[in-house]
Amino acid sequence: MKILKYFLLALIILNLPTFGIKTFGSTIGSLLSILLFGSALLYFFFNKKNKAPIPFILLGLTYFLISGINYTGVLREFIVDAIKYFIFIISTVHLAKNTTQKELGILLIIGAASVLINAMFFSTHYGRYGGFYINPNRAGVACLIAFSLTFLIKKKLIKLILQLLIVTAGIMTLSRYFILLLVIINIIAIISNRKNSISLIAGTFAIIIVLSISSIFQLNTTRFSAFQSIFNSSEVETKTITKGSREETWALYTDIILNNPILGNGYNSLHGNKSNFSSDIRSGVHNTYLMALGEAGIIPFLLFIIVYISLFIKSLKYYKTHLEYLCIATILMTFLLVSHNYFDNYLALFISMWLYEKLKSNPKYYHKTLVEIE
C-alpha cells in the first residue's frame, strides 16, 4: 500500500499527467491521468474511510450545479469535469490526512529541482520555466510551499542548502507572485521566530547567483530586466513589472460579472478562449473568487471566501508551533487571487485538503520535520 501511496502522491504533487501530455503527447498524458484517478480510487477503497471533506464538496456542488444552469457548451465536457473533481476530492482526502510534512516536502523539493533542470538543460525562447508544472506560476506556488516546509528542518546547513535550491528555482519562474509571496513568507517566519531570519541568507545568495550567472540561462529578457532593475538600477522598471497585471485582467471582466452576479454566466464563461464573450478577452479572469462569482454567482463566491479565510484564521493559532500552516494558508488564499484554474488544479486541491485535515486534527500528532526529529 505504501508503493501505491507514494506513486499517487508523485502523480499529484509533481503534476505528472499534465507534464506527460505536454512532453510526451496525449497518449502518455491520458495514461497518466487514468493512473491518477485509478490509483486514487484504489487507495480510497483499500483504506479506512475518512469523513468527507464537506467544505470542498459544498464548493463543488454549488459551483457546478449553478454554473450548469447557463452553460451552453458541450454537456459531456461539463459532466466529465464535475465527476473528475468529486472523484478526486473524495478519494484523496484520506491520502491528504496520511501525508506527513516530510513526505510532502521531499516531493515538492523534487518539483523545485525540476524547474532548475528545465532552466539549465531544456531552455526555451519563452525564458520562464516550470519544470514538471509546465506553467511557471504553478511552479512558483510549488516552490513557495516547499520553502514553507523547510522551516521544520532543524539542521541549519541542510535547511539553507534546500532553501537556496528552492529560491533559485522560484526565481527561474520569473513569477511576480513568487517574489512577492517569498517576501511575505519571510516576514511571517521572522515574526514567528527571529531565528528564521537566517533564511534571508538563502534568498540573498540565490539572487546573487542568478544575477551573476544569468548569461548561461535563456531567461525572458523583459521579465529578467525588470527583476534586475530592483537591485541594479536607480530606477525600478515599474511599467514592466506592472504590465499585464492581474488588476488589469480583472477589470476586463467587470461588466461580464455584473451582468449576472446572482447565478453567474455559466460554466467556463470566464476561462478566456472558452469564453462566449468578446474575442478580445482571451487570458481568462485569473482570479478564482471572481471566476466563481462570474460563472456561478454569489453563493460559491462567498463559500470560497469563507473556506480559505477560515483556513487562514485557524492556522494563526499555530504560527508559533506550526509556522508551515500559516505560510501555506497564506499561499493558498492569495494564489486564488491570481489563478482561475481551481477545479482541475489537483496540486492546489490536494494541498488545500491537506491543510484542512491537519488543522482539523491534533497538530501535535502530525508534527513531522523534513529530517528525522531529534
URQUIVEN-V930413 format. One record per residue. N is the residue number from 0. RES is the residue in one letter. BURIAL is b if it has 24 or more other C-alpha atoms within 12 Angstrom, else e. D_FIRST is the distance of its C-alpha to the first C-alpha in Angstrom with 1 decimal. Layout:
BEGIN
N_RES_BURIAL_D_FIRST / N_RES_BURIAL_D_FIRST
END
This chain:
BEGIN
0_M_e_0.0 / 1_K_e_3.8 / 2_I_e_5.4 / 3_L_e_5.1 / 4_K_b_6.2 / 5_Y_b_8.8 / 6_F_b_9.8 / 7_L_b_10.6 / 8_L_b_12.3 / 9_A_b_14.3 / 10_L_b_15.4 / 11_I_b_16.6 / 12_I_b_18.0 / 13_L_b_19.6 / 14_N_b_21.0 / 15_L_b_20.1 / 16_P_b_21.1 / 17_T_b_24.5 / 18_F_b_24.9 / 19_G_b_24.2 / 20_I_e_27.0 / 21_K_e_29.5 / 22_T_e_29.0 / 23_F_e_28.2 / 24_G_e_29.5 / 25_S_e_28.5 / 26_T_e_26.8 / 27_I_e_24.1 / 28_G_e_23.9 / 29_S_e_23.6 / 30_L_e_20.8 / 31_L_b_18.8 / 32_S_b_19.7 / 33_I_e_18.5 / 34_L_b_15.2 / 35_L_b_15.0 / 36_F_b_15.9 / 37_G_b_14.0 / 38_S_b_10.6 / 39_A_b_11.8 / 40_L_b_12.8 / 41_L_b_9.6 / 42_Y_b_7.8 / 43_F_b_11.1 / 44_F_e_11.5 / 45_F_e_8.4 / 46_N_e_9.0 / 47_K_e_12.3 / 48_K_e_14.8 / 49_N_e_16.7 / 50_K_e_20.4 / 51_A_b_21.2 / 52_P_b_22.4 / 53_I_e_26.0 / 54_P_b_27.8 / 55_F_b_25.9 / 56_I_b_26.2 / 57_L_b_29.9 / 58_L_b_30.3 / 59_G_b_28.9 / 60_L_e_31.0 / 61_T_b_34.2 / 62_Y_b_33.9 / 63_F_b_33.1 / 64_L_b_35.4 / 65_I_b_38.3 / 66_S_b_38.0 / 67_G_b_37.8 / 68_I_e_41.3 / 69_N_b_43.1 / 70_Y_b_40.7 / 71_T_e_42.7 / 72_G_e_40.3 / 73_V_e_38.2 / 74_L_e_36.7 / 75_R_e_33.7 / 76_E_e_32.7 / 77_F_b_33.0 / 78_I_e_30.9 / 79_V_e_28.1 / 80_D_b_28.0 / 81_A_b_27.9 / 82_I_e_25.1 / 83_K_b_22.9 / 84_Y_b_23.6 / 85_F_b_22.7 / 86_I_b_19.5 / 87_F_b_18.4 / 88_I_b_19.4 / 89_I_b_18.3 / 90_S_b_14.8 / 91_T_b_14.0 / 92_V_b_15.9 / 93_H_b_13.0 / 94_L_b_11.3 / 95_A_b_14.8 / 96_K_b_15.2 / 97_N_b_12.2 / 98_T_b_13.2 / 99_T_b_15.8 / 100_Q_b_19.0 / 101_K_b_18.2 / 102_E_b_15.1 / 103_L_b_17.3 / 104_G_b_20.3 / 105_I_b_19.0 / 106_L_b_18.0 / 107_L_b_21.3 / 108_I_b_23.3 / 109_I_b_22.0 / 110_G_b_23.2 / 111_A_b_26.5 / 112_A_b_26.9 / 113_S_b_26.6 / 114_V_b_29.6 / 115_L_b_31.6 / 116_I_e_30.8 / 117_N_b_31.9 / 118_A_b_35.1 / 119_M_b_35.9 / 120_F_e_35.2 / 121_F_e_35.0 / 122_S_e_37.8 / 123_T_e_39.3 / 124_H_e_42.6 / 125_Y_e_40.9 / 126_G_b_40.4 / 127_R_b_37.5 / 128_Y_b_34.0 / 129_G_b_30.6 / 130_G_b_28.2 / 131_F_b_24.9 / 132_Y_b_26.2 / 133_I_b_29.4 / 134_N_b_31.3 / 135_P_b_32.8 / 136_N_b_32.8 / 137_R_b_29.1 / 138_A_b_28.7 / 139_G_b_31.0 / 140_V_b_28.9 / 141_A_b_25.8 / 142_C_b_28.1 / 143_L_b_29.4 / 144_I_b_26.1 / 145_A_b_25.2 / 146_F_b_28.6 / 147_S_b_28.2 / 148_L_b_25.2 / 149_T_b_27.1 / 150_F_b_29.4 / 151_L_b_26.8 / 152_I_b_27.3 / 153_K_e_29.8 / 154_K_e_31.1 / 155_K_e_33.7 / 156_L_e_33.8 / 157_I_e_30.1 / 158_K_b_30.4 / 159_L_b_33.6 / 160_I_b_32.3 / 161_L_b_29.2 / 162_Q_b_31.5 / 163_L_b_33.9 / 164_L_b_31.4 / 165_I_b_30.1 / 166_V_b_33.7 / 167_T_b_35.0 / 168_A_b_32.3 / 169_G_b_33.1 / 170_I_b_36.8 / 171_M_b_36.1 / 172_T_b_35.1 / 173_L_b_38.6 / 174_S_b_37.4 / 175_R_b_39.9 / 176_Y_b_37.3 / 177_F_b_35.3 / 178_I_b_38.6 / 179_L_b_39.6 / 180_L_b_36.3 / 181_L_b_36.0 / 182_V_b_39.4 / 183_I_e_38.4 / 184_I_b_35.2 / 185_N_b_37.2 / 186_I_b_39.8 / 187_I_b_37.3 / 188_A_b_35.9 / 189_I_e_39.3 / 190_I_e_40.4 / 191_S_b_37.4 / 192_N_e_38.2 / 193_R_e_41.0 / 194_K_e_39.1 / 195_N_b_36.9 / 196_S_e_40.0 / 197_I_b_39.0 / 198_S_b_36.6 / 199_L_b_39.8 / 200_I_e_40.3 / 201_A_b_37.2 / 202_G_b_38.4 / 203_T_b_41.9 / 204_F_e_41.0 / 205_A_b_38.7 / 206_I_b_41.7 / 207_I_e_44.1 / 208_I_e_41.9 / 209_V_b_41.6 / 210_L_b_45.3 / 211_S_e_46.3 / 212_I_e_44.4 / 213_S_b_44.2 / 214_S_e_46.4 / 215_I_e_43.6 / 216_F_b_41.4 / 217_Q_b_42.4 / 218_L_b_42.1 / 219_N_b_43.4 / 220_T_e_47.1 / 221_T_e_47.9 / 222_R_b_44.8 / 223_F_b_45.0 / 224_S_b_48.7 / 225_A_b_48.2 / 226_F_b_45.6 / 227_Q_b_48.1 / 228_S_e_50.9 / 229_I_e_49.2 / 230_F_e_49.8 / 231_N_e_52.6 / 232_S_e_55.1 / 233_S_e_57.6 / 234_E_e_56.7 / 235_V_e_53.1 / 236_E_e_52.5 / 237_T_e_51.8 / 238_K_e_52.6 / 239_T_e_49.9 / 240_I_b_47.4 / 241_T_e_48.2 / 242_K_e_48.7 / 243_G_e_46.5 / 244_S_e_45.2 / 245_R_b_42.9 / 246_E_e_46.0 / 247_E_e_47.9 / 248_T_b_45.1 / 249_W_b_44.8 / 250_A_e_48.6 / 251_L_b_48.5 / 252_Y_b_46.6 / 253_T_e_48.8 / 254_D_e_51.0 / 255_I_b_48.1 / 256_I_b_46.3 / 257_L_e_49.5 / 258_N_e_50.2 / 259_N_b_48.0 / 260_P_b_46.3 / 261_I_b_45.7 / 262_L_b_43.6 / 263_G_b_43.1 / 264_N_b_43.9 / 265_G_b_40.8 / 266_Y_b_37.4 / 267_N_b_37.3 / 268_S_b_41.0 / 269_L_b_40.5 / 270_H_b_38.1 / 271_G_b_40.9 / 272_N_e_41.4 / 273_K_e_40.1 / 274_S_b_42.7 / 275_N_b_45.6 / 276_F_e_47.9 / 277_S_e_49.9 / 278_S_e_49.1 / 279_D_e_49.7 / 280_I_b_46.5 / 281_R_e_43.8 / 282_S_b_41.5 / 283_G_b_40.0 / 284_V_b_40.6 / 285_H_b_38.0 / 286_N_b_37.6 / 287_T_b_34.9 / 288_Y_b_37.2 / 289_L_b_40.1 / 290_M_b_37.9 / 291_A_b_37.0 / 292_L_b_40.6 / 293_G_b_42.1 / 294_E_b_39.8 / 295_A_b_39.1 / 296_G_b_41.6 / 297_I_b_41.9 / 298_I_b_39.3 / 299_P_b_36.1 / 300_F_b_38.0 / 301_L_b_38.5 / 302_L_b_34.9 / 303_F_b_33.7 / 304_I_b_36.1 / 305_I_e_35.3 / 306_V_b_31.5 / 307_Y_b_31.7 / 308_I_b_34.7 / 309_S_b_33.0 / 310_L_b_30.0 / 311_F_b_32.6 / 312_I_e_34.7 / 313_K_b_31.9 / 314_S_b_30.8 / 315_L_b_34.4 / 316_K_e_34.0 / 317_Y_b_31.6 / 318_Y_b_33.4 / 319_K_e_34.4 / 320_T_e_31.1 / 321_H_b_28.5 / 322_L_b_30.5 / 323_E_b_27.4 / 324_Y_b_27.3 / 325_L_b_30.9 / 326_C_b_30.7 / 327_I_b_27.8 / 328_A_b_29.5 / 329_T_b_32.6 / 330_I_b_31.0 / 331_L_b_29.4 / 332_M_b_32.7 / 333_T_b_34.8 / 334_F_b_32.7 / 335_L_b_33.2 / 336_L_b_36.9 / 337_V_b_36.6 / 338_S_b_34.1 / 339_H_b_34.2 / 340_N_b_31.0 / 341_Y_b_28.9 / 342_F_b_27.3 / 343_D_b_25.7 / 344_N_b_25.1 / 345_Y_b_21.3 / 346_L_b_21.4 / 347_A_b_24.1 / 348_L_b_22.5 / 349_F_b_19.2 / 350_I_b_21.2 / 351_S_b_23.4 / 352_M_b_20.8 / 353_W_b_19.2 / 354_L_b_22.8 / 355_Y_b_23.5 / 356_E_b_20.7 / 357_K_b_21.7 / 358_L_b_25.3 / 359_K_e_24.7 / 360_S_e_23.1 / 361_N_e_24.6 / 362_P_b_24.7 / 363_K_e_25.1 / 364_Y_e_21.7 / 365_Y_b_20.1 / 366_H_b_22.4 / 367_K_b_20.8 / 368_T_b_22.7 / 369_L_b_21.8 / 370_V_b_22.8 / 371_E_e_22.3 / 372_I_e_24.4 / 373_E_e_27.6
END
